[in-house]
Amino acid sequence: MGASFEDLEVWKKSCRLTVKIYNLLRDCRDYGLKDQMLRSSVSIPSNISEGSERNSIPDFGRFLNIAKGSAAELRTQVYIAQDVKIFSNSDATELIQELKSISKMLQALHNSLKNRKP
């Protein structure tokens, strides 16, 4: 289908975000929320890469939608983590901005697939 998923800026950005989430939650003792947030963050680049490797435009689009859903899920969890004082306001604001950017990038990539032939 073209370039490898490793070349996609949205994949790179979502990997960096995942590492940031891991680092911010390193000492977190709220294991339930921590586990859920780590799973959501890992899901974003994982679904981008899995969809890309399917060699099917409809499959890729479906996996991009799943990644976008995981980004929204993680954004909700960041709001909660901020409210319960796991994340500082500045960390939460930065993460939310990055997640919104990733969601926009995922939508743009999904829209670009609509112009390609299956």
C-alpha positions as CSV (number, residue, x, y, z in Angstrom):
1,M,0.0,0.0,0.0
2,G,3.0,2.3,-0.1
3,A,5.2,3.5,2.7
4,S,5.7,1.5,5.9
5,F,3.8,2.5,9.0
6,E,7.2,3.5,10.5
7,D,7.2,6.4,8.0
8,L,3.8,7.7,9.2
9,E,4.1,10.9,11.4
10,V,1.0,9.9,13.3
11,W,2.5,6.6,14.2
12,K,5.7,8.3,15.4
13,K,3.8,10.9,17.4
14,S,1.6,8.3,19.0
15,C,4.6,6.2,20.0
16,R,6.2,9.3,21.6
17,L,3.0,9.9,23.4
18,T,2.9,6.4,24.7
19,V,6.4,6.7,26.1
20,K,5.4,9.9,27.8
21,I,2.4,8.3,29.4
22,Y,4.6,5.4,30.6
23,N,7.1,7.9,32.1
24,L,4.4,10.0,33.8
25,L,2.7,6.9,35.3
26,R,5.9,5.2,36.4
27,D,5.3,5.8,40.1
28,C,1.4,5.8,40.0
29,R,-0.1,3.5,42.5
30,D,-3.6,3.6,41.1
31,Y,-3.1,0.4,39.2
32,G,-6.6,0.2,37.6
33,L,-6.4,3.6,35.9
34,K,-2.7,3.2,35.2
35,D,-3.3,-0.1,33.4
36,Q,-6.2,1.3,31.4
37,M,-4.3,4.3,30.3
38,L,-1.3,2.3,29.3
39,R,-3.5,-0.1,27.3
40,S,-5.2,2.9,25.6
41,S,-2.0,4.6,24.7
42,V,-0.4,1.4,23.3
43,S,-3.5,0.7,21.3
44,I,-3.1,3.9,19.2
45,P,0.2,3.1,17.4
46,S,-0.5,-0.6,17.5
47,N,-3.7,-0.2,15.5
48,I,-2.1,2.2,13.1
49,S,0.7,-0.4,12.4
50,E,-1.7,-3.4,12.3
51,G,-4.1,-1.7,9.8
52,S,-1.2,-0.5,7.6
53,E,0.2,-4.0,7.3
54,R,-3.2,-5.5,6.3
55,N,-2.7,-4.5,2.7
56,S,-6.4,-3.5,2.5
57,I,-7.6,0.0,2.3
58,P,-10.9,-0.8,4.0
59,D,-9.1,-2.7,6.8
60,F,-6.6,0.2,7.3
61,G,-9.5,2.6,7.6
62,R,-11.2,0.4,10.2
63,F,-8.0,0.2,12.2
64,L,-7.5,4.0,12.0
65,N,-11.0,4.4,13.4
66,I,-10.1,2.0,16.3
67,A,-6.9,4.0,16.9
68,K,-8.9,7.2,17.0
69,G,-11.3,5.7,19.5
70,S,-8.4,4.7,21.7
71,A,-7.1,8.3,21.5
72,A,-10.6,9.5,22.7
73,E,-10.6,6.9,25.4
74,L,-7.1,8.0,26.6
75,R,-8.2,11.7,26.5
76,T,-11.0,10.9,28.8
77,Q,-8.7,9.0,31.2
78,V,-6.3,12.0,31.2
79,Y,-9.1,14.3,32.3
80,I,-9.9,11.8,35.1
81,A,-6.2,11.5,36.0
82,Q,-6.0,15.3,36.2
83,D,-9.1,15.5,38.4
84,V,-7.8,12.9,40.9
85,K,-4.4,14.7,40.9
86,I,-2.4,11.9,39.2
87,F,-1.4,14.4,36.5
88,S,-0.6,18.0,37.0
89,N,-2.7,20.5,35.1
90,S,0.2,21.3,32.8
91,D,0.9,17.7,32.0
92,A,-2.8,17.0,31.4
93,T,-3.1,20.0,29.1
94,E,-0.1,19.0,27.1
95,L,-1.3,15.4,26.7
96,I,-4.8,16.5,25.7
97,Q,-3.4,18.8,23.0
98,E,-1.2,16.0,21.7
99,L,-4.2,13.6,21.7
100,K,-6.4,16.1,19.8
101,S,-3.6,16.5,17.3
102,I,-3.2,12.7,16.9
103,S,-7.0,12.4,16.4
104,K,-6.9,15.1,13.7
105,M,-4.0,13.3,12.0
106,L,-5.8,10.0,12.1
107,Q,-8.9,11.5,10.6
108,A,-6.9,13.2,7.8
109,L,-5.2,9.9,7.0
110,H,-8.5,8.1,7.0
111,N,-10.0,10.7,4.7
112,S,-7.0,10.3,2.3
113,L,-7.7,6.6,2.1
114,K,-11.2,7.4,0.6
115,N,-9.5,8.7,-2.5
116,R,-7.5,5.5,-3.1
117,K,-8.8,2.5,-5.0
118,P,-9.1,-0.7,-3.0
